[in-house]
Amino acid sequence: MNREHEINHRDTETQRQELAPEFNRVSGQIVEAAFAVHSALGPGLLESVYEVCLCHELSKQGLTVERQVTLPVVYDGLRLDAGLRLDLLVESMVVVELKAVETLLPVHLAQLLTYLKLSRHRLGLLINFNVPAIKDGIKRVVL
């Protein structure tokens, strides 16, 4: 590792702060809602079906949910609409990226990390509904 990268990495570590308890409460509710949806529907449906049902479940819990939130890219000093969309933004604090795929790939995690960085949110959940047990399809990411 070169020295410049070491310094930048250390700078990132020192900037990290613990998440407020509110983040854990909301992410816990999202996970509970994902369990409820998966228990009712099982694997094998389209991502869009899980998205609608998860939104309904989260709304029943009294959470504010935004679907398909436009995420602009700032490049060369310009805000550009590059077609990026957050699947869900819950309580304006947790980014949720939904999948219904056979296997989560590294690119899916990279996508969530990029969305977190671009949106300046710190907590994200990657949820793959196409699994026999939903606990195996949930990844939590904190920046």
TIVO-2410 file (N, C-alpha, C; in nm, 3 decimals):
# residues 143
REC num residu      c1      c2      c3 atome chaine
REC   1      M   0.086  -0.117   0.000     N      A
REC   1      M   0.000   0.000   0.000    CA      A
REC   1      M   0.090   0.123   0.000     C      A
REC   2      N   0.061   0.217  -0.089     N      A
REC   2      N   0.147   0.335  -0.092    CA      A
REC   2      N   0.108   0.431   0.020     C      A
REC   3      R   0.199   0.521   0.051     N      A
REC   3      R   0.181   0.611   0.164    CA      A
REC   3      R   0.059   0.701   0.149     C      A
REC   4      E   0.035   0.752   0.028     N      A
REC   4      E  -0.079   0.840   0.007    CA      A
REC   4      E  -0.210   0.767   0.037     C      A
REC   5      H  -0.220   0.642  -0.008     N      A
REC   5      H  -0.341   0.563   0.018    CA      A
REC   5      H  -0.357   0.538   0.168     C      A
REC   6      E  -0.245   0.511   0.237     N      A
REC   6      E  -0.251   0.489   0.382    CA      A
REC   6      E  -0.307   0.611   0.453     C      A
REC   7      I  -0.260   0.728   0.415     N      A
REC   7      I  -0.305   0.852   0.479    CA      A
REC   7      I  -0.453   0.873   0.453     C      A
REC   8      N  -0.494   0.856   0.327     N      A
REC   8      N  -0.635   0.874   0.293    CA      A
REC   8      N  -0.722   0.774   0.368     C      A
REC   9      H  -0.675   0.650   0.381     N      A
REC   9      H  -0.752   0.548   0.450    CA      A
REC   9      H  -0.766   0.585   0.598     C      A
REC  10      R  -0.658   0.630   0.659     N      A
REC  10      R  -0.664   0.670   0.800    CA      A
REC  10      R  -0.757   0.789   0.818     C      A
REC  11      D  -0.753   0.883   0.723     N      A
REC  11      D  -0.842   0.999   0.731    CA      A
REC  11      D  -0.988   0.954   0.729     C      A
REC  12      T  -1.019   0.858   0.645     N      A
REC  12      T  -1.156   0.806   0.637    CA      A
REC  12      T  -1.195   0.741   0.770     C      A
REC  13      E  -1.104   0.664   0.829     N      A
REC  13      E  -1.134   0.597   0.956    CA      A
REC  13      E  -1.162   0.698   1.066     C      A
REC  14      T  -1.085   0.806   1.071     N      A
REC  14      T  -1.104   0.903   1.178    CA      A
REC  14      T  -1.232   0.982   1.160     C      A
REC  15      Q  -1.280   0.992   1.034     N      A
REC  15      Q  -1.404   1.065   1.009    CA      A
REC  15      Q  -1.527   0.982   1.045     C      A
REC  16      R  -1.513   0.850   1.049     N      A
REC  16      R  -1.628   0.764   1.079    CA      A
REC  16      R  -1.679   0.788   1.219     C      A
REC  17      Q  -1.809   0.792   1.230     N      A
REC  17      Q  -1.872   0.806   1.359    CA      A
REC  17      Q  -1.974   0.695   1.372     C      A
REC  18      E  -2.004   0.659   1.495     N      A
REC  18      E  -2.104   0.556   1.517    CA      A
REC  18      E  -2.239   0.605   1.470     C      A
REC  19      L  -2.320   0.510   1.426     N      A
REC  19      L  -2.456   0.545   1.385    CA      A
REC  19      L  -2.542   0.572   1.506     C      A
REC  20      A  -2.631   0.667   1.495     N      A
REC  20      A  -2.726   0.695   1.602    CA      A
REC  20      A  -2.820   0.576   1.617     C      A
REC  21      P  -2.873   0.553   1.736     N      A
REC  21      P  -2.964   0.441   1.759    CA      A
REC  21      P  -3.083   0.439   1.662     C      A
REC  22      E  -3.125   0.556   1.616     N      A
REC  22      E  -3.237   0.565   1.523    CA      A
REC  22      E  -3.210   0.484   1.395     C      A
REC  23      F  -3.086   0.483   1.348     N      A
REC  23      F  -3.051   0.406   1.228    CA      A
REC  23      F  -3.073   0.258   1.252     C      A
REC  24      N  -3.031   0.209   1.368     N      A
REC  24      N  -3.048   0.068   1.399    CA      A
REC  24      N  -3.195   0.031   1.414     C      A
REC  25      R  -3.273   0.120   1.472     N      A
REC  25      R  -3.416   0.095   1.487    CA      A
REC  25      R  -3.483   0.083   1.350     C      A
REC  26      V  -3.453   0.178   1.262     N      A
REC  26      V  -3.515   0.178   1.129    CA      A
REC  26      V  -3.468   0.057   1.048     C      A
REC  27      S  -3.338   0.029   1.050     N      A
REC  27      S  -3.290  -0.086   0.973    CA      A
REC  27      S  -3.349  -0.216   1.028     C      A
REC  28      G  -3.368  -0.224   1.158     N      A
REC  28      G  -3.433  -0.341   1.217    CA      A
REC  28      G  -3.576  -0.357   1.167     C      A
REC  29      Q  -3.648  -0.248   1.157     N      A
REC  29      Q  -3.785  -0.252   1.106    CA      A
REC  29      Q  -3.788  -0.294   0.959     C      A
REC  30      I  -3.690  -0.249   0.883     N      A
REC  30      I  -3.681  -0.287   0.741    CA      A
REC  30      I  -3.658  -0.438   0.730     C      A
REC  31      V  -3.567  -0.490   0.811     N      A
REC  31      V  -3.539  -0.634   0.810    CA      A
REC  31      V  -3.663  -0.713   0.849     C      A
REC  32      E  -3.733  -0.668   0.952     N      A
REC  32      E  -3.858  -0.735   0.993    CA      A
REC  32      E  -3.960  -0.735   0.880     C      A
REC  33      A  -3.971  -0.622   0.812     N      A
REC  33      A  -4.065  -0.612   0.700    CA      A
REC  33      A  -4.025  -0.706   0.587     C      A
REC  34      A  -3.895  -0.716   0.559     N      A
REC  34      A  -3.846  -0.807   0.454    CA      A
REC  34      A  -3.880  -0.951   0.491     C      A
REC  35      F  -3.864  -0.986   0.619     N      A
REC  35      F  -3.900  -1.121   0.665    CA      A
REC  35      F  -4.049  -1.146   0.641     C      A
REC  36      A  -4.134  -1.049   0.673     N      A
REC  36      A  -4.278  -1.064   0.656    CA      A
REC  36      A  -4.315  -1.084   0.509     C      A
REC  37      V  -4.257  -1.004   0.422     N      A
REC  37      V  -4.285  -1.015   0.279    CA      A
REC  37      V  -4.238  -1.149   0.226     C      A
REC  38      H  -4.117  -1.188   0.263     N      A
REC  38      H  -4.061  -1.315   0.213    CA      A
REC  38      H  -4.140  -1.433   0.267     C      A
REC  39      S  -4.184  -1.425   0.392     N      A
REC  39      S  -4.265  -1.534   0.449    CA      A
REC  39      S  -4.396  -1.550   0.373     C      A
REC  40      A  -4.455  -1.439   0.333     N      A
REC  40      A  -4.583  -1.443   0.264    CA      A
REC  40      A  -4.570  -1.486   0.117     C      A
REC  41      L  -4.464  -1.439   0.050     N      A
REC  41      L  -4.452  -1.460  -0.094    CA      A
REC  41      L  -4.351  -1.565  -0.136     C      A
REC  42      G  -4.246  -1.583  -0.055     N      A
REC  42      G  -4.139  -1.675  -0.093    CA      A
REC  42      G  -4.055  -1.620  -0.206     C      A
REC  43      P  -3.957  -1.697  -0.251     N      A
REC  43      P  -3.870  -1.653  -0.361    CA      A
REC  43      P  -3.938  -1.676  -0.496     C      A
REC  44      G  -3.878  -1.618  -0.601     N      A
REC  44      G  -3.921  -1.649  -0.737    CA      A
REC  44      G  -4.002  -1.544  -0.809     C      A
REC  45      L  -4.030  -1.431  -0.744     N      A
REC  45      L  -4.106  -1.326  -0.810    CA      A
REC  45      L  -4.014  -1.216  -0.861     C      A
REC  46      L  -4.071  -1.122  -0.933     N      A
REC  46      L  -3.994  -1.009  -0.984    CA      A
REC  46      L  -3.960  -0.912  -0.871     C      A
REC  47      E  -3.849  -0.843  -0.887     N      A
REC  47      E  -3.806  -0.743  -0.788    CA      A
REC  47      E  -3.915  -0.639  -0.763     C      A
REC  48      S  -3.984  -0.598  -0.868     N      A
REC  48      S  -4.087  -0.495  -0.856    CA      A
REC  48      S  -4.201  -0.539  -0.763     C      A
REC  49      V  -4.233  -0.666  -0.759     N      A
REC  49      V  -4.338  -0.718  -0.670    CA      A
REC  49      V  -4.292  -0.704  -0.525     C      A
REC  50      Y  -4.168  -0.743  -0.498     N      A
REC  50      Y  -4.115  -0.732  -0.363    CA      A
REC  50      Y  -4.107  -0.585  -0.319     C      A
REC  51      E  -4.073  -0.497  -0.413     N      A
REC  51      E  -4.063  -0.354  -0.382    CA      A
REC  51      E  -4.197  -0.298  -0.336     C      A
REC  52      V  -4.302  -0.326  -0.410     N      A
REC  52      V  -4.436  -0.276  -0.376    CA      A
REC  52      V  -4.480  -0.332  -0.240     C      A
REC  53      C  -4.460  -0.461  -0.220     N      A
REC  53      C  -4.503  -0.525  -0.095    CA      A
REC  53      C  -4.421  -0.476   0.024     C      A
REC  54      L  -4.291  -0.458   0.005     N      A
REC  54      L  -4.206  -0.408   0.114    CA      A
REC  54      L  -4.246  -0.265   0.150     C      A
REC  55      C  -4.275  -0.183   0.051     N      A
REC  55      C  -4.321  -0.047   0.078    CA      A
REC  55      C  -4.449  -0.048   0.159     C      A
REC  56      H  -4.541  -0.134   0.123     N      A
REC  56      H  -4.667  -0.145   0.196    CA      A
REC  56      H  -4.641  -0.187   0.342     C      A
REC  57      E  -4.555  -0.285   0.360     N      A
REC  57      E  -4.523  -0.335   0.495    CA      A
REC  57      E  -4.457  -0.226   0.579     C      A
REC  58      L  -4.367  -0.151   0.519     N      A
REC  58      L  -4.299  -0.043   0.592    CA      A
REC  58      L  -4.396   0.070   0.626     C      A
REC  59      S  -4.485   0.101   0.534     N      A
REC  59      S  -4.586   0.204   0.560    CA      A
REC  59      S  -4.678   0.162   0.674     C      A
REC  60      K  -4.712   0.033   0.681     N      A
REC  60      K  -4.795  -0.017   0.791    CA      A
REC  60      K  -4.727   0.005   0.926     C      A
REC  61      Q  -4.593   0.005   0.925     N      A
REC  61      Q  -4.516   0.028   1.048    CA      A
REC  61      Q  -4.500   0.177   1.079     C      A
REC  62      G  -4.557   0.261   0.994     N      A
REC  62      G  -4.549   0.405   1.017    CA      A
REC  62      G  -4.422   0.470   0.965     C      A
REC  63      L  -4.346   0.399   0.883     N      A
REC  63      L  -4.223   0.455   0.828    CA      A
REC  63      L  -4.250   0.529   0.698     C      A
REC  64      T  -4.174   0.634   0.675     N      A
REC  64      T  -4.181   0.709   0.550    CA      A
REC  64      T  -4.091   0.639   0.449     C      A
REC  65      V  -4.148   0.606   0.333     N      A
REC  65      V  -4.074   0.534   0.230    CA      A
REC  65      V  -4.086   0.608   0.098     C      A
REC  66      E  -3.972   0.634   0.036     N      A
REC  66      E  -3.970   0.691  -0.098    CA      A
REC  66      E  -3.921   0.582  -0.193     C      A
REC  67      R  -3.991   0.568  -0.307     N      A
REC  67      R  -3.955   0.466  -0.406    CA      A
REC  67      R  -3.890   0.531  -0.528     C      A
REC  68      Q  -3.793   0.459  -0.583     N      A
REC  68      Q  -3.729   0.500  -0.708    CA      A
REC  68      Q  -3.684   0.646  -0.704     C      A
REC  69      V  -3.604   0.678  -0.604     N      A
REC  69      V  -3.555   0.813  -0.581    CA      A
REC  69      V  -3.443   0.844  -0.681     C      A
REC  70      T  -3.461   0.949  -0.758     N      A
REC  70      T  -3.359   0.990  -0.855    CA      A
REC  70      T  -3.231   1.028  -0.783     C      A
REC  71      L  -3.120   0.977  -0.833     N      A
REC  71      L  -2.990   1.004  -0.774    CA      A
REC  71      L  -2.900   1.066  -0.880     C      A
REC  72      P  -2.884   1.198  -0.876     N      A
REC  72      P  -2.799   1.261  -0.977    CA      A
REC  72      P  -2.651   1.233  -0.951     C      A
REC  73      V  -2.574   1.246  -1.055     N      A
REC  73      V  -2.429   1.232  -1.045    CA      A
REC  73      V  -2.370   1.371  -1.064     C      A
REC  74      V  -2.282   1.411  -0.973     N      A
REC  74      V  -2.212   1.538  -0.989    CA      A
REC  74      V  -2.080   1.508  -1.058     C      A
REC  75      Y  -2.065   1.561  -1.178     N      A
REC  75      Y  -1.945   1.539  -1.257    CA      A
REC  75      Y  -1.903   1.670  -1.320     C      A
REC  76      D  -1.778   1.704  -1.302     N      A
REC  76      D  -1.722   1.825  -1.363    CA      A
REC  76      D  -1.803   1.949  -1.320     C      A
REC  77      G  -1.849   1.946  -1.195     N      A
REC  77      G  -1.923   2.058  -1.140    CA      A
REC  77      G  -2.069   2.066  -1.182     C      A
REC  78      L  -2.116   1.966  -1.255     N      A
REC  78      L  -2.255   1.965  -1.302    CA      A
REC  78      L  -2.333   1.852  -1.236     C      A
REC  79      R  -2.460   1.879  -1.205     N      A
REC  79      R  -2.552   1.773  -1.158    CA      A
REC  79      R  -2.615   1.711  -1.281     C      A
REC  80      L  -2.586   1.583  -1.303     N      A
REC  80      L  -2.635   1.515  -1.423    CA      A
REC  80      L  -2.730   1.402  -1.385     C      A
REC  81      D  -2.840   1.392  -1.456     N      A
REC  81      D  -2.930   1.279  -1.437    CA      A
REC  81      D  -2.878   1.166  -1.524     C      A
REC  82      A  -2.819   1.066  -1.458     N      A
REC  82      A  -2.760   0.954  -1.531    CA      A
REC  82      A  -2.850   0.831  -1.525     C      A
REC  83      G  -2.974   0.851  -1.479     N      A
REC  83      G  -3.067   0.739  -1.474    CA      A
REC  83      G  -3.054   0.653  -1.350     C      A
REC  84      L  -2.976   0.699  -1.251     N      A
REC  84      L  -2.961   0.622  -1.128    CA      A
REC  84      L  -3.083   0.643  -1.039     C      A
REC  85      R  -3.128   0.536  -0.975     N      A
REC  85      R  -3.243   0.542  -0.886    CA      A
REC  85      R  -3.218   0.455  -0.764     C      A
REC  86      L  -3.247   0.511  -0.648     N      A
REC  86      L  -3.246   0.431  -0.525    CA      A
REC  86      L  -3.378   0.354  -0.524     C      A
REC  87      D  -3.374   0.224  -0.502     N      A
REC  87      D  -3.499   0.148  -0.497    CA      A
REC  87      D  -3.588   0.206  -0.388     C      A
REC  88      L  -3.534   0.216  -0.267     N      A
REC  88      L  -3.609   0.272  -0.154    CA      A
REC  88      L  -3.519   0.361  -0.070     C      A
REC  89      L  -3.577   0.465  -0.017     N      A
REC  89      L  -3.512   0.547   0.085    CA      A
REC  89      L  -3.611   0.554   0.201     C      A
REC  90      V  -3.572   0.496   0.314     N      A
REC  90      V  -3.662   0.484   0.428    CA      A
REC  90      V  -3.624   0.586   0.535     C      A
REC  91      E  -3.724   0.664   0.576     N      A
REC  91      E  -3.705   0.767   0.679    CA      A
REC  91      E  -3.593   0.864   0.643     C      A
REC  92      S  -3.569   0.883   0.515     N      A
REC  92      S  -3.463   0.972   0.466    CA      A
REC  92      S  -3.326   0.938   0.523     C      A
REC  93      M  -3.308   0.810   0.564     N      A
REC  93      M  -3.179   0.774   0.624    CA      A
REC  93      M  -3.122   0.640   0.579     C      A
REC  94      V  -3.205   0.546   0.538     N      A
REC  94      V  -3.155   0.413   0.501    CA      A
REC  94      V  -3.186   0.387   0.354     C      A
REC  95      V  -3.081   0.359   0.277     N      A
REC  95      V  -3.093   0.324   0.137    CA      A
REC  95      V  -3.115   0.173   0.130     C      A
REC  96      V  -3.219   0.132   0.056     N      A
REC  96      V  -3.247  -0.011   0.041    CA      A
REC  96      V  -3.240  -0.045  -0.107     C      A
REC  97      E  -3.151  -0.138  -0.140     N      A
REC  97      E  -3.137  -0.186  -0.277    CA      A
REC  97      E  -3.192  -0.328  -0.281     C      A
REC  98      L  -3.294  -0.347  -0.364     N      A
REC  98      L  -3.361  -0.476  -0.372    CA      A
REC  98      L  -3.314  -0.556  -0.492     C      A
REC  99      K  -3.308  -0.687  -0.473     N      A
REC  99      K  -3.272  -0.779  -0.581    CA      A
REC  99      K  -3.363  -0.901  -0.573     C      A
REC 100      A  -3.379  -0.967  -0.685     N      A
REC 100      A  -3.446  -1.096  -0.692    CA      A
REC 100      A  -3.364  -1.180  -0.789     C      A
REC 101      V  -3.243  -1.215  -0.746     N      A
REC 101      V  -3.146  -1.283  -0.831    CA      A
REC 101      V  -3.103  -1.415  -0.767     C      A
REC 102      E  -3.050  -1.503  -0.851     N      A
REC 102      E  -3.007  -1.634  -0.801    CA      A
REC 102      E  -2.895  -1.621  -0.700     C      A
REC 103      T  -2.800  -1.531  -0.728     N      A
REC 103      T  -2.685  -1.511  -0.640    CA      A
REC 103      T  -2.648  -1.364  -0.639     C      A
REC 104      L  -2.625  -1.310  -0.519     N      A
REC 104      L  -2.573  -1.174  -0.511    CA      A
REC 104      L  -2.429  -1.175  -0.559     C      A
REC 105      L  -2.397  -1.080  -0.644     N      A
REC 105      L  -2.262  -1.068  -0.699    CA      A
REC 105      L  -2.192  -0.948  -0.638     C      A
REC 106      P  -2.059  -0.945  -0.645     N      A
REC 106      P  -1.987  -0.828  -0.595    CA      A
REC 106      P  -2.035  -0.696  -0.655     C      A
REC 107      V  -2.082  -0.697  -0.780     N      A
REC 107      V  -2.130  -0.575  -0.844    CA      A
REC 107      V  -2.254  -0.521  -0.773     C      A
REC 108      H  -2.336  -0.607  -0.714     N      A
REC 108      H  -2.454  -0.561  -0.641    CA      A
REC 108      H  -2.413  -0.484  -0.515     C      A
REC 109      L  -2.314  -0.534  -0.445     N      A
REC 109      L  -2.263  -0.464  -0.328    CA      A
REC 109      L  -2.196  -0.334  -0.370     C      A
REC 110      A  -2.120  -0.337  -0.479     N      A
REC 110      A  -2.055  -0.215  -0.530    CA      A
REC 110      A  -2.160  -0.110  -0.567     C      A
REC 111      Q  -2.272  -0.154  -0.623     N      A
REC 111      Q  -2.380  -0.062  -0.658    CA      A
REC 111      Q  -2.433   0.008  -0.534     C      A
REC 112      L  -2.459  -0.068  -0.427     N      A
REC 112      L  -2.508  -0.007  -0.303    CA      A
REC 112      L  -2.406   0.089  -0.245     C      A
REC 113      L  -2.280   0.049  -0.243     N      A
REC 113      L  -2.175   0.137  -0.191    CA      A
REC 113      L  -2.170   0.269  -0.270     C      A
REC 114      T  -2.180   0.260  -0.401     N      A
REC 114      T  -2.178   0.380  -0.485    CA      A
REC 114      T  -2.300   0.467  -0.456     C      A
REC 115      Y  -2.416   0.405  -0.442     N      A
REC 115      Y  -2.537   0.481  -0.410    CA      A
REC 115      Y  -2.523   0.553  -0.276     C      A
REC 116      L  -2.464   0.485  -0.178     N      A
REC 116      L  -2.444   0.548  -0.048    CA      A
REC 116      L  -2.351   0.669  -0.060     C      A
REC 117      K  -2.243   0.651  -0.133     N      A
REC 117      K  -2.147   0.761  -0.148    CA      A
REC 117      K  -2.209   0.879  -0.223     C      A
REC 118      L  -2.278   0.850  -0.334     N      A
REC 118      L  -2.337   0.958  -0.414    CA      A
REC 118      L  -2.450   1.031  -0.340     C      A
REC 119      S  -2.525   0.957  -0.260     N      A
REC 119      S  -2.638   1.017  -0.189    CA      A
REC 119      S  -2.599   1.074  -0.053     C      A
REC 120      R  -2.476   1.045  -0.012     N      A
REC 120      R  -2.423   1.090   0.118    CA      A
REC 120      R  -2.501   1.031   0.236     C      A
REC 121      H  -2.556   0.912   0.216     N      A
REC 121      H  -2.618   0.839   0.326    CA      A
REC 121      H  -2.515   0.739   0.380     C      A
REC 122      R  -2.532   0.702   0.506     N      A
REC 122      R  -2.431   0.616   0.570    CA      A
REC 122      R  -2.472   0.471   0.583     C      A
REC 123      L  -2.601   0.442   0.577     N      A
REC 123      L  -2.648   0.306   0.600    CA      A
REC 123      L  -2.729   0.256   0.483     C      A
REC 124      G  -2.697   0.134   0.440     N      A
REC 124      G  -2.772   0.072   0.331    CA      A
REC 124      G  -2.797  -0.074   0.358     C      A
REC 125      L  -2.905  -0.124   0.302     N      A
REC 125      L  -2.937  -0.266   0.308    CA      A
REC 125      L  -2.952  -0.317   0.166     C      A
REC 126      L  -2.884  -0.427   0.138     N      A
REC 126      L  -2.896  -0.497   0.011    CA      A
REC 126      L  -2.978  -0.622   0.042     C      A
REC 127      I  -3.097  -0.631  -0.018     N      A
REC 127      I  -3.188  -0.741   0.014    CA      A
REC 127      I  -3.221  -0.819  -0.112     C      A
REC 128      N  -3.182  -0.947  -0.112     N      A
REC 128      N  -3.214  -1.037  -0.223    CA      A
REC 128      N  -3.326  -1.130  -0.178     C      A
REC 129      F  -3.442  -1.117  -0.243     N      A
REC 129      F  -3.558  -1.198  -0.205    CA      A
REC 129      F  -3.558  -1.336  -0.268     C      A
REC 130      N  -3.470  -1.361  -0.363     N      A
REC 130      N  -3.471  -1.490  -0.432    CA      A
REC 130      N  -3.380  -1.591  -0.361     C      A
REC 131      V  -3.409  -1.612  -0.234     N      A
REC 131      V  -3.334  -1.707  -0.151    CA      A
REC 131      V  -3.434  -1.790  -0.070     C      A
REC 132      P  -3.395  -1.915  -0.034     N      A
REC 132      P  -3.486  -1.995   0.048    CA      A
REC 132      P  -3.512  -1.933   0.186     C      A
REC 133      A  -3.407  -1.877   0.247     N      A
REC 133      A  -3.420  -1.812   0.379    CA      A
REC 133      A  -3.374  -1.667   0.365     C      A
REC 134      I  -3.462  -1.572   0.394     N      A
REC 134      I  -3.432  -1.430   0.371    CA      A
REC 134      I  -3.311  -1.383   0.450     C      A
REC 135      K  -3.284  -1.443   0.565     N      A
REC 135      K  -3.167  -1.402   0.644    CA      A
REC 135      K  -3.038  -1.416   0.563     C      A
REC 136      D  -3.038  -1.509   0.467     N      A
REC 136      D  -2.920  -1.529   0.381    CA      A
REC 136      D  -2.914  -1.429   0.267     C      A
REC 137      G  -3.019  -1.348   0.250     N      A
REC 137      G  -3.022  -1.254   0.139    CA      A
REC 137      G  -3.008  -1.109   0.181     C      A
REC 138      I  -2.973  -1.085   0.308     N      A
REC 138      I  -2.964  -0.947   0.357    CA      A
REC 138      I  -2.821  -0.912   0.393     C      A
REC 139      K  -2.774  -0.803   0.335     N      A
REC 139      K  -2.640  -0.749   0.367    CA      A
REC 139      K  -2.658  -0.606   0.415     C      A
REC 140      R  -2.593  -0.575   0.527     N      A
REC 140      R  -2.598  -0.441   0.585    CA      A
REC 140      R  -2.465  -0.372   0.559     C      A
REC 141      V  -2.470  -0.249   0.509     N      A
REC 141      V  -2.349  -0.176   0.474    CA      A
REC 141      V  -2.351  -0.041   0.545     C      A
REC 142      V  -2.242  -0.011   0.617     N      A
REC 142      V  -2.229   0.116   0.687    CA      A
REC 142      V  -2.104   0.187   0.634     C      A
REC 143      L  -2.120   0.313   0.598     N      A
REC 143      L  -2.005   0.395   0.559    CA      A
REC 143      L  -1.960   0.481   0.675     C      A
***
